[in-house]
Amino acid sequence: MASNKDGDPSLGYLTRKDTEVKLPRPTRVKNKTPAPIQITAEQILREARERQEADIRPPKQKITDSTELGDYRLRKRKEFEDLIRRVRWNISVWIKYAQWEESQKDFNRARSVWERALEVDYRNHTLWLKYAEVEMKNKFINHARNVWDRAVTLLPRVDQLWYKYIHMEEMLGNIAGARQIFERWMGWMPDQQGWLSYIKFELRYNEVERARGIFERFVQCHPKVSAWIRYAKFEMKNGEVARARNVYEKAVQKLADDEEAEMLFVAFAEFEERCKETERARCIYKFALDHIPKGRAEDLYRKFVAFEKQYGDKEGIEDAIVGKRRFQYEDEVRKNPLNYDAWFDYIRLEESVTNKVRIREVYERAIANVPPAQEKRYWQRYIYLWINYALYEELDAEDIEQTREVYRECLNLIPHEKFSFAKIWLLAAQFEIRQLNLNGARQVLGNAIGKAPKDKIFKKYIEIELQLGNIDRCRKLYEKYLEWSPENCYAWSKYAELERSLSETERARSIFELAIAQPALDMPELLWKAYIDFEISEGEYDRTRELYERLLDRTKHLKVWISYAKFEASAMEEQNLCIQNARRVFEKALNYFRMSAPELKEERAMLLDEWLDMEKSFGQLGDVSLVEPKLPKKLKKRKQIASEDGLAGYEEYIDYVFPEEAHAHNLKILEKAREWKRQRLASGADD
């Protein structure tokens, strides 16, 4: 057959291009959900074996004489040896080999295989177990002992070997040998289960004293709460109450600070409760609650409450019920002694129980935690501890001397040169007043003014003296007040008001004059208003006008002008004269805003609105035509503003156009038009 240069030699007449076949794409599984019936590889192999036809299955060999048996054994041994040669590390092959030799009753060969396997991996405890089981099964007891002895010597930390060894000796009745094996094991200090197995072994043969000695060694080897509790229960089970109590006491001495101490105390208290020793149990509960951290005493507290409900009186039950919250607060203040909110909650809890000794103790512990920094913000919560302490001593404990001592200690503790608390000074003074000790109250407030003067202290001191009718003291206090704070308009106004209430008009006027003459005032508008109202109330209209004029010399604020105009309109004089005076003030104000402050268009518009409202309020005597021609037009305009992101925007605002401004604007337009016309005429003449 001819072959093509580019084609397949077997095709001859076809070219490579003709032979290119497009292979189908691999199919994809569209449904990936698992089948309802799953088939494993093991199931497939098992079914294939079961369904083999008889002629395909390997024939069963029957051994009829010793020669065939020898050949069979030789072949099997060769197979095992070859397999071991390949996978020497595979322990299961060694085990199968040894078990096969055992099945052939050739125990020496079997032992040889076991020994060879142990040379490969003597740390595999399964080999030792299988080896020893073979010896025991075939009743080679000494061989088995030898295997167990070697196993526990080489692998002393494998508990199963010790258990099997001891079990064999016990089944053989060799109790002394089993005990000796246990002693060897205990020398390695096994876990708790090993010791407990030893104890159970002794108890099975009624060796109580031996078991007690083992327990003593057990709790020394494993000094844990569970071990001591087991020991105590053992003694209790044998009726040794004194011994059991002694065990619990030793455990408490050694494990009082252990993390599981709660379980120990609960068990100890329940033991005493079963022994009808309720007072002992109560003392144990209280001792435990004082020594165990509060976060780990939940179960202990619950048991204590149940105990008190069963055996305690009303006071004991209440104390137990609040105990849990007390523990929580103790834990909180121990972690952060400066957490004053926790102290407040703790104090409220103790006050609900009404135990004065405990309440005072908590208060003293709380106030002992002074803020570390002398800054007022750190003291603001702390100072209320002192306040609550003083109020408790006065109102609940009714101990007057102790209350006075609390206030005294608190005032001595505060660093008054850096900051002070007016509330403390005032509370101390009010306490002395309630005790009818007026001199003591004056002494407290005098010390407050001398060490840390504050507005509240001056106001309260003046109020107290005013209620007592001591006017001279009030005047002295106001003088001290103003010496300390000469810019305080409130103090000046109240001082003048006091003199006015005493009909001391000239003194009040002099005080106002001194006040407005001060170079700096915190709220001058209130002071001027009080002075003006004072003169109006006295009917001194000329003085009032003079005050307004003096005020306008200092400020030209819109409200001053409006107030001045309203005063003139409401003055108790001839009505026409009042209206003329009010119009004069408005005209004067309008001229000021038009000439001196043209940029204040909104204030000017508001002034005209007030004037218009006033003219309307005059009724027939009013003349709105005086104001309406002067009212501005409101125009909405836009101005460009820059935003934060750098982009320009526009903002609408209201602009006011007054009539004279509109006229001036029109004149400017006409002037521009004339200029334009002149330019046009000049250019035409040139052409």
FIGUSE-535810 format. One record per residue (C-alpha): residue in one letter; x, y, z. Coordinates in steps of 0.1 Angstrom, whole numbers, plus 2048, in hexadecimal, padded with zeros to 3 digits. Example, Ala and Ser with C-alpha at 12.3 -4.5 7.8 and 13.67 -1.06 7.14 Angstrom:
! FIGUSE-535810
PT code   u   v   w
PT    a 87B 7D3 84E
PT    s 889 7F5 847
This chain:
! FIGUSE-535810
PT code   u   v   w
PT    m 800 800 800
PT    a 80E 822 7F6
PT    s 814 83C 810
PT    n 80F 861 80E
PT    k 82A 879 818
PT    d 813 88C 830
PT    g 7FB 870 837
PT    d 7F9 851 84C
PT    p 80B 833 83C
PT    s 7EE 81D 844
PT    l 7D6 833 831
PT    g 7EA 83A 812
PT    y 7D3 850 7FF
PT    l 7C9 867 81B
PT    t 7DB 887 824
PT    r 7E3 893 848
PT    k 7C9 8AE 844
PT    d 7AF 893 83B
PT    t 7B8 87E 859
PT    e 7B3 89A 873
PT    v 797 88F 88A
PT    k 787 8A7 8A2
PT    l 787 895 8C4
PT    p 767 899 8D8
PT    r 769 8AF 8F7
PT    p 76A 89D 918
PT    t 747 89B 927
PT    r 740 8AD 946
PT    v 72B 8A0 963
PT    k 70D 8B8 964
PT    n 6FC 8A9 983
PT    k 716 8A7 99F
PT    t 6FD 89E 9BB
PT    p 706 87D 9CD
PT    a 6F3 85E 9C2
PT    p 6D8 852 9DA
PT    i 6EA 830 9DD
PT    q 70F 832 9E4
PT    i 727 816 9D9
PT    t 749 812 9E9
PT    a 767 802 9D9
PT    e 766 7E7 9F5
PT    q 743 7DE 9EB
PT    i 74C 7DB 9C7
PT    l 769 7C3 9CF
PT    r 754 7AF 9E7
PT    e 738 7AA 9CD
PT    a 752 7A1 9B2
PT    r 760 786 9C9
PT    e 73F 778 9D2
PT    r 733 776 9AE
PT    q 752 764 9A1
PT    e 74B 744 98F
PT    a 756 724 99F
PT    d 76F 71B 984
PT    i 780 73D 987
PT    r 784 73C 9AE
PT    p 7A5 72F 9BB
PT    p 7A3 70B 9C7
PT    k 7A4 702 9EC
PT    q 7C3 6EF 9F6
PT    k 7C0 6D0 A0C
PT    i 7DE 6C3 A1E
PT    t 7DF 69E A22
PT    d 801 694 A2F
PT    s 81F 6A3 A42
PT    t 833 6A9 A23
PT    e 818 6C0 A15
PT    l 815 6D1 A37
PT    g 83A 6D7 A37
PT    d 839 6E5 A14
PT    y 81B 6FB A1E
PT    r 82E 708 A3D
PT    l 84D 70E A29
PT    r 83A 721 A0E
PT    k 828 737 A28
PT    r 847 73E A3B
PT    k 858 748 A1B
PT    e 83B 75F A13
PT    f 83D 76F A35
PT    e 862 773 A34
PT    d 861 783 A12
PT    l 846 79A A1D
PT    i 859 7A4 A3C
PT    r 878 7AA A27
PT    r 864 7C3 A12
PT    v 850 7D4 A2E
PT    r 864 7CE A4D
PT    w 855 7EC A5F
PT    n 831 7E0 A5B
PT    i 829 7D2 A7D
PT    s 808 7C1 A71
PT    v 81C 7AA A5B
PT    w 831 79F A79
PT    i 812 799 A8E
PT    k 802 784 A72
PT    y 822 770 A6F
PT    a 824 769 A94
PT    q 7FF 760 A96
PT    w 803 748 A79
PT    e 820 737 A8B
PT    e 80A 735 AAA
PT    s 7EE 725 A95
PT    q 808 70B A8A
PT    k 80F 704 AAF
PT    d 834 70D AA9
PT    f 837 723 AC8
PT    n 85D 726 AC6
PT    r 85B 734 AA3
PT    a 83F 74B AAD
PT    r 853 758 ACA
PT    s 870 75D AB2
PT    v 85A 772 A9B
PT    w 84D 786 AB8
PT    e 871 78D AC4
PT    r 87C 797 AA1
PT    a 85E 7AF A9F
PT    l 867 7BE AC0
PT    e 88A 7C5 AB3
PT    v 87A 7D8 A97
PT    d 864 7EE AAD
PT    y 864 7E7 AD2
PT    r 852 807 ADA
PT    n 832 7FA AC9
PT    h 81D 7EF AE8
PT    t 806 7DC AD1
PT    l 821 7C3 ACA
PT    w 826 7BD AEF
PT    l 801 7B9 AF5
PT    k 7FD 79F AD9
PT    y 81C 78D AE3
PT    a 811 78A B07
PT    e 7EE 780 AFE
PT    v 7FB 763 AE9
PT    e 810 757 B06
PT    m 7F2 75A B1E
PT    k 7DA 74A B06
PT    n 7F0 72B B03
PT    k 7F6 72B B29
PT    f 81B 733 B28
PT    i 819 747 B48
PT    n 83E 74C B4F
PT    h 844 756 B2B
PT    a 827 76F B2E
PT    r 835 77D B4E
PT    n 856 781 B3D
PT    v 846 794 B20
PT    w 832 7AA B37
PT    d 850 7B1 B4D
PT    r 865 7BB B2F
PT    a 848 7D0 B21
PT    v 842 7E5 B40
PT    t 868 7EA B45
PT    l 86C 7F7 B21
PT    l 84B 80A B1F
PT    p 842 815 B43
PT    r 82B 831 B37
PT    v 813 81A B24
PT    d 7F8 814 B3F
PT    q 7E8 7F8 B2B
PT    l 806 7E2 B2F
PT    w 805 7E6 B55
PT    y 7DF 7DF B56
PT    k 7E3 7BF B42
PT    y 800 7B3 B56
PT    i 7EE 7B9 B78
PT    h 7CE 7AA B6A
PT    m 7E0 78A B61
PT    e 7F0 786 B83
PT    e 7CF 78D B95
PT    m 7BD 773 B7F
PT    l 7D8 75B B89
PT    g 7D3 763 BAE
PT    n 7F5 772 BB2
PT    i 7E9 78F BC7
PT    a 80C 796 BD6
PT    g 81B 797 BB3
PT    a 7FF 7AE BA6
PT    r 806 7C5 BC4
PT    q 82B 7C5 BBC
PT    i 823 7CE B98
PT    f 80D 7EB BA4
PT    e 829 7F8 BBA
PT    r 841 7F7 B9D
PT    w 827 80A B89
PT    m 821 824 BA4
PT    g 847 82B BA4
PT    w 842 83A B82
PT    m 827 852 B8F
PT    p 80B 84A B77
PT    d 7EB 85E B72
PT    q 7CE 85E B8B
PT    q 7BD 840 B7B
PT    g 7DB 82A B83
PT    w 7DB 833 BA7
PT    l 7B6 82E BAA
PT    s 7B9 80B B9A
PT    y 7D3 803 BB5
PT    i 7BB 80F BD0
PT    k 79E 7FB BC1
PT    f 7B5 7DC BC0
PT    e 7BC 7DF BE5
PT    l 798 7E5 BEE
PT    r 78D 7C6 BDB
PT    y 7A1 7B2 BF4
PT    n 796 7C8 C12
PT    e 7B8 7D7 C17
PT    v 7AB 7F9 C24
PT    e 7CB 804 C36
PT    r 7DF 7FC C16
PT    a 7C6 810 C02
PT    r 7C9 82D C1B
PT    g 7EE 82D C17
PT    i 7EB 82D BF1
PT    f 7D3 84B BF4
PT    e 7ED 85E C08
PT    r 807 858 BED
PT    f 7ED 85F BD2
PT    v 7E5 882 BDF
PT    q 80A 889 BE2
PT    c 810 87F BBE
PT    h 7F1 890 BB0
PT    p 7E9 8AE BC8
PT    k 7C9 8B6 BB7
PT    v 7A7 8BE BC5
PT    s 797 8A0 BB6
PT    a 7B1 889 BC6
PT    w 7AB 897 BE8
PT    i 786 895 BE5
PT    r 788 870 BDB
PT    y 79E 86A BF9
PT    a 785 87B C10
PT    k 768 868 C01
PT    f 77B 848 C06
PT    e 77F 850 C2B
PT    m 75B 85A C2E
PT    k 750 83A C1D
PT    n 763 826 C37
PT    g 752 83A C53
PT    e 771 84D C5D
PT    v 762 870 C61
PT    a 780 87F C74
PT    r 798 871 C5B
PT    a 783 880 C3E
PT    r 782 8A2 C4F
PT    n 7A7 8A0 C54
PT    v 7AB 899 C2F
PT    y 796 8B7 C25
PT    e 7A9 8CE C3D
PT    k 7CA 8C3 C2E
PT    a 7BD 8C8 C0B
PT    v 7B1 8EC C14
PT    q 7D4 8F4 C22
PT    k 7E5 8E9 C02
PT    l 7CC 8F2 BE7
PT    a 7B9 911 BF4
PT    d 7C8 926 BD8
PT    d 7C3 90B BBD
PT    e 7AD 912 B9F
PT    e 796 8F6 BA8
PT    a 794 900 BCD
PT    e 76F 908 BC9
PT    m 767 8E3 BC4
PT    l 77C 8DA BE3
PT    f 769 8F3 BF9
PT    v 747 8E8 BEC
PT    a 750 8C3 BF3
PT    f 75D 8CC C16
PT    a 73E 8E0 C1E
PT    e 727 8C5 C12
PT    f 73A 8AC C27
PT    e 735 8C1 C46
PT    e 710 8C5 C3D
PT    r 70C 89F C3A
PT    c 71C 89D C5C
PT    k 702 8B5 C6A
PT    e 71E 8CF C71
PT    t 70B 8ED C63
PT    e 721 908 C74
PT    r 740 8F7 C66
PT    a 731 8F6 C44
PT    r 728 91B C46
PT    c 74B 925 C51
PT    i 759 911 C34
PT    y 742 923 C1B
PT    k 74B 945 C28
PT    f 770 93D C29
PT    a 76E 931 C05
PT    l 75B 94F BF9
PT    d 775 966 C09
PT    h 793 954 BF9
PT    i 787 948 BD7
PT    p 787 962 BBA
PT    k 764 96D BB3
PT    g 764 962 B8F
PT    r 76A 93D B99
PT    a 751 93C BB6
PT    e 730 938 BA3
PT    d 728 914 BAE
PT    l 735 91C BD2
PT    y 71E 93A BD5
PT    r 700 926 BC8
PT    k 707 90A BE1
PT    f 70A 924 BFD
PT    v 6E9 934 BF5
PT    a 6D8 912 BF5
PT    f 6E9 90A C16
PT    e 6DD 92A C27
PT    k 6BA 925 C1A
PT    q 6B9 903 C2A
PT    y 6CC 90A C4B
PT    g 6D0 930 C4F
PT    d 6BC 94C C5E
PT    k 6AE 96B C4C
PT    e 6CD 980 C50
PT    g 6E3 963 C43
PT    i 6CD 95D C25
PT    e 6CD 982 C1B
PT    d 6F3 983 C1F
PT    a 6F7 965 C09
PT    i 6DF 972 BEF
PT    v 6F3 993 BEB
PT    g 713 980 BED
PT    k 716 979 BC8
PT    r 713 99D BBF
PT    r 72C 9A6 BDA
PT    f 745 98E BCC
PT    q 740 99D BA9
PT    y 746 9C0 BB6
PT    e 764 9B5 BCB
PT    d 773 9A6 BAB
PT    e 76D 9C6 B98
PT    v 77C 9DE BB1
PT    r 799 9C6 BB6
PT    k 7A1 9C8 B91
PT    n 79C 9ED B8E
PT    p 79B A00 BB0
PT    l 795 A21 B9D
PT    n 774 A15 B8E
PT    y 75E A2B BA3
PT    d 73E A1F B93
PT    a 745 9FC BA0
PT    w 74A A0B BC3
PT    f 729 A1D BC1
PT    d 717 9FC BB7
PT    y 729 9EA BD3
PT    i 71F A04 BED
PT    r 6FB A03 BE2
PT    l 6FB 9DD BE6
PT    e 709 9E0 C09
PT    e 6F0 9FB C12
PT    s 6D4 9E4 C08
PT    v 6DF 9CB C22
PT    t 6E2 9E7 C3C
PT    n 702 9DB C4D
PT    k 712 9FA C5A
PT    v 734 9EB C61
PT    r 736 9DD C3E
PT    i 729 9FD C2E
PT    r 742 A13 C3F
PT    e 75E 9FA C36
PT    v 755 9FC C11
PT    y 753 A22 C12
PT    e 775 A24 C22
PT    r 784 A0C C09
PT    a 774 A20 BEC
PT    i 780 A43 BF7
PT    a 7A3 A35 BFD
PT    n 7A6 A32 BD7
PT    v 7B0 A57 BD0
PT    p 7B4 A60 BAB
PT    p 7D9 A5F BA1
PT    a 7D9 A80 B8F
PT    q 7CE AA2 B9D
PT    e 7B7 AAA B80
PT    k 793 AB2 B86
PT    r 785 A9A B6C
PT    y 794 A7D B7F
PT    w 784 A88 BA0
PT    q 761 A8F B93
PT    r 754 A6B B9A
PT    y 76A A66 BB8
PT    i 75D A84 BCB
PT    y 73A A75 BCB
PT    l 747 A58 BE1
PT    w 74E A72 BFC
PT    i 72C A82 BF7
PT    n 719 A61 BF9
PT    y 72E A57 C18
PT    a 725 A78 C2A
PT    l 700 A75 C21
PT    y 700 A51 C2D
PT    e 70F A5A C4E
PT    e 6F7 A77 C53
PT    l 6D6 A68 C47
PT    d 6D9 A42 C4C
PT    a 6F3 A3E C67
PT    e 6E9 A5F C78
PT    d 70D A64 C84
PT    i 712 A8A C84
PT    e 736 A8A C8F
PT    q 73F A70 C76
PT    t 72E A85 C5A
PT    r 741 AA4 C64
PT    e 761 A90 C64
PT    v 75A A83 C41
PT    y 754 AA6 C33
PT    r 774 AB2 C45
PT    e 789 A96 C37
PT    c 77B A9B C14
PT    l 782 AC0 C14
PT    n 7A6 ABA C21
PT    l 7AC AA1 C05
PT    i 7A2 AB7 BE7
PT    p 7BF ACB BD9
PT    h 7AD AED BDA
PT    e 7CB AFF BCB
PT    k 7C5 AEC BAA
PT    f 7A0 AE6 BAA
PT    s 783 AE3 BC2
PT    f 75E AD8 BC4
PT    a 745 AF2 BCF
PT    k 72C AD6 BD5
PT    i 740 AC8 BF2
PT    w 744 AEA C03
PT    l 71E AF1 C00
PT    l 714 ACE C0C
PT    a 72B AD2 C2B
PT    a 71C AF5 C32
PT    q 6F8 AE8 C2E
PT    f 700 ACB C45
PT    e 70B AE4 C60
PT    i 6EC AF9 C5B
PT    r 6D6 ADA C5F
PT    q 6E8 AD4 C80
PT    l 6E0 AF9 C8A
PT    n 705 B01 C89
PT    l 705 B22 C77
PT    n 728 B2C C80
PT    g 735 B0B C73
PT    a 723 B10 C52
PT    r 731 B33 C4F
PT    q 754 B26 C57
PT    v 751 B0C C3C
PT    l 745 B25 C22
PT    g 75F B3E C2D
PT    n 77A B24 C28
PT    a 76B B1C C06
PT    i 76D B40 BFB
PT    g 791 B43 C08
PT    k 79E B23 BF9
PT    a 789 B1D BDA
PT    p 771 B39 BD2
PT    k 755 B2F BB9
PT    d 735 B3F BAC
PT    k 720 B24 BBD
PT    i 72F B29 BDF
PT    f 72A B4F BDE
PT    k 706 B4C BD2
PT    k 6FD B32 BEC
PT    y 70F B45 C08
PT    i 6FD B65 BFF
PT    e 6DC B53 BFC
PT    i 6E1 B45 C1F
PT    e 6E9 B66 C2F
PT    l 6CD B77 C1C
PT    q 6B4 B5E C2A
PT    l 6C2 B65 C4C
PT    g 6BE B8B C46
PT    n 6E3 B93 C4A
PT    i 6E4 BAF C30
PT    d 707 BBC C3A
PT    r 715 B99 C36
PT    c 705 B97 C14
PT    r 715 BB8 C0A
PT    k 737 BAC C16
PT    l 732 B8B C03
PT    y 729 B9E BE3
PT    e 748 BB4 BE7
PT    k 75D B94 BEB
PT    y 74B B85 BCD
PT    l 753 BA3 BB7
PT    e 776 BA6 BC3
PT    w 77B B82 BB8
PT    s 768 B85 B98
PT    p 764 BAA B8D
PT    e 758 BA0 B6A
PT    n 73B B8C B77
PT    c 71C B9F B6B
PT    y 705 B87 B7F
PT    a 715 B92 BA0
PT    w 713 BB7 B98
PT    s 6EE BB3 B8E
PT    k 6E5 B9F BAD
PT    y 6F7 BB8 BC3
PT    a 6E5 BD5 BB4
PT    e 6C4 BC2 BB7
PT    l 6CA BBC BDC
PT    e 6D0 BE1 BE2
PT    r 6B1 BEA BCD
PT    s 69C BD1 BE2
PT    l 6A8 BE4 C01
PT    s 69D C05 BF0
PT    e 6C1 C10 BEE
PT    t 6BD C20 BCB
PT    e 6DD C34 BCB
PT    r 6F1 C16 BD7
PT    a 6E2 C01 BBC
PT    r 6E9 C1C BA2
PT    s 70D C1F BAE
PT    i 712 BFA BAB
PT    f 705 BFA B88
PT    e 71C C17 B7F
PT    l 73A C04 B8E
PT    a 730 BE5 B7A
PT    i 72E BF5 B58
PT    a 74E C07 B5F
PT    q 761 BE6 B61
PT    p 77A BE0 B44
PT    a 76E BBC B3E
PT    l 74C BAC B44
PT    d 740 B89 B3C
PT    m 71D B92 B31
PT    p 71B BB8 B2E
PT    e 6F9 BB8 B1C
PT    l 6E8 BA9 B3A
PT    l 6F8 BC2 B51
PT    w 6ED BE0 B3B
PT    k 6CA BD2 B38
PT    a 6C8 BCE B5E
PT    y 6D4 BF2 B62
PT    i 6BB BFF B49
PT    d 69E BEB B58
PT    f 6A8 BF9 B7A
PT    e 6A6 C1D B6E
PT    i 685 C17 B5B
PT    s 676 C07 B7B
PT    e 681 C26 B8E
PT    g 670 C3D B74
PT    e 691 C4D B6B
PT    y 68B C51 B45
PT    d 6A6 C6B B40
PT    r 6BF C55 B51
PT    t 6B3 C38 B3C
PT    r 6B8 C4C B1C
PT    e 6DB C56 B28
PT    l 6E3 C31 B2E
PT    y 6D7 C28 B0B
PT    e 6ED C43 AFD
PT    r 70B C37 B11
PT    l 704 C14 B06
PT    l 702 C1F AE1
PT    d 724 C2F AE5
PT    r 731 C0D AED
PT    t 71D BF7 AD5
PT    k 706 BFE AB7
PT    h 6F6 BDC AB8
PT    l 6D4 BD9 AA8
PT    k 6C3 BCD AC8
PT    v 6CF BEB ADB
PT    w 6BF C02 AC1
PT    i 69E BEF AC1
PT    s 69E BEE AE7
PT    y 6A4 C13 AE9
PT    a 688 C1A AD0
PT    k 670 C04 AE3
PT    f 679 C15 B04
PT    e 671 C37 AF4
PT    a 650 C2A AE6
PT    s 645 C1C B08
PT    a 652 C39 B1E
PT    m 638 C46 B36
PT    e 637 C68 B26
PT    e 621 C7A B0C
PT    q 618 C61 AF1
PT    n 621 C78 AD3
PT    l 642 C80 AE3
PT    c 649 C5B AE9
PT    i 642 C53 AC4
PT    q 658 C70 AB9
PT    n 674 C64 ACF
PT    a 671 C40 AC2
PT    r 672 C4C A9E
PT    r 690 C61 AA6
PT    v 6A2 C42 AB3
PT    f 699 C2E A94
PT    e 6A5 C4A A7D
PT    k 6C5 C4C A90
PT    a 6CA C27 A8E
PT    l 6C1 C26 A69
PT    n 6DA C42 A62
PT    y 6F5 C2E A74
PT    f 6EF C0E A60
PT    r 6ED C22 A40
PT    m 70B C37 A44
PT    s 723 C25 A5C
PT    a 71A C00 A57
PT    p 70C BFC A33
PT    e 717 BD8 A32
PT    l 6FD BCF A4E
PT    k 6E0 BCD A36
PT    e 6CD BB2 A48
PT    e 6CF BC5 A6A
PT    r 6C3 BE5 A58
PT    a 6A6 BD2 A49
PT    m 69C BC4 A6B
PT    l 69E BE7 A7A
PT    l 685 BF3 A5F
PT    d 66E BD6 A66
PT    e 66E BDE A8B
PT    w 667 C02 A84
PT    l 64A BF9 A6D
PT    d 63B BE2 A87
PT    m 63E BFD AA1
PT    e 62C C16 A8A
PT    k 610 BFD A85
PT    s 60E BF8 AAB
PT    f 608 C1E AB0
PT    g 5E7 C1B A9E
PT    q 5DA C3D A91
PT    l 5F8 C4F A9E
PT    g 60F C39 A8A
PT    d 61C C42 A67
PT    v 627 C24 A53
PT    s 62E C3A A35
PT    l 64E C46 A47
PT    v 65C C22 A45
PT    e 64D C12 A26
PT    p 661 C26 A0D
PT    k 681 C1C A1F
PT    l 67A BF7 A1F
PT    p 692 BE2 A09
PT    k 68B BC9 9EE
PT    k 695 BA5 9F4
PT    l 6A9 B95 9D8
PT    k 6B5 B71 9D5
PT    k 6D8 B70 9C9
PT    r 6F3 B55 9C5
PT    k 717 B56 9CE
PT    q 733 B3F 9C6
PT    i 741 B2A 9E2
PT    a 75E B11 9E3
PT    s 755 AEE 9F1
PT    e 76C AD8 A05
PT    d 775 AC2 9E7
PT    g 781 AE1 9D4
PT    l 763 AE3 9BC
PT    a 752 B04 9B9
PT    g 72D B07 9C2
PT    y 712 B21 9C6
PT    e 6FE B2C 9E4
PT    e 6DE B40 9E5
PT    y 6DA B5D 9FD
PT    i 6C2 B7A A03
PT    d 6CE B9D 9FA
PT    y 6BD BBD A03
PT    v 6BB BDB 9EB
PT    f 6B1 BFC 9FB
PT    p 6A0 C18 9E7
PT    e 6BD C30 9E8
PT    e 6D4 C14 9DD
PT    a 6BC C0C 9C0
PT    h 6BC C31 9B6
PT    a 6E2 C33 9B7
PT    h 6E3 C13 9A2
PT    n 6CC C23 988
PT    l 6E2 C42 987
PT    k 700 C2C 980
PT    i 6EE C1B 964
PT    l 6E5 C3D 954
PT    e 708 C49 958
PT    k 714 C2A 946
PT    a 6FB C30 92A
PT    r 706 C54 925
PT    e 72A C49 924
PT    w 722 C2F 90A
PT    k 70F C49 8F5
PT    r 72C C61 8F6
PT    q 743 C46 8EB
PT    r 72C C3D 8CE
PT    l 729 C62 8C3
PT    a 74F C66 8C5
PT    s 755 C48 8AF
PT    g 73B C53 895
PT    a 74C C75 892
PT    d 76E C65 88B
PT    d 75E C50 86F
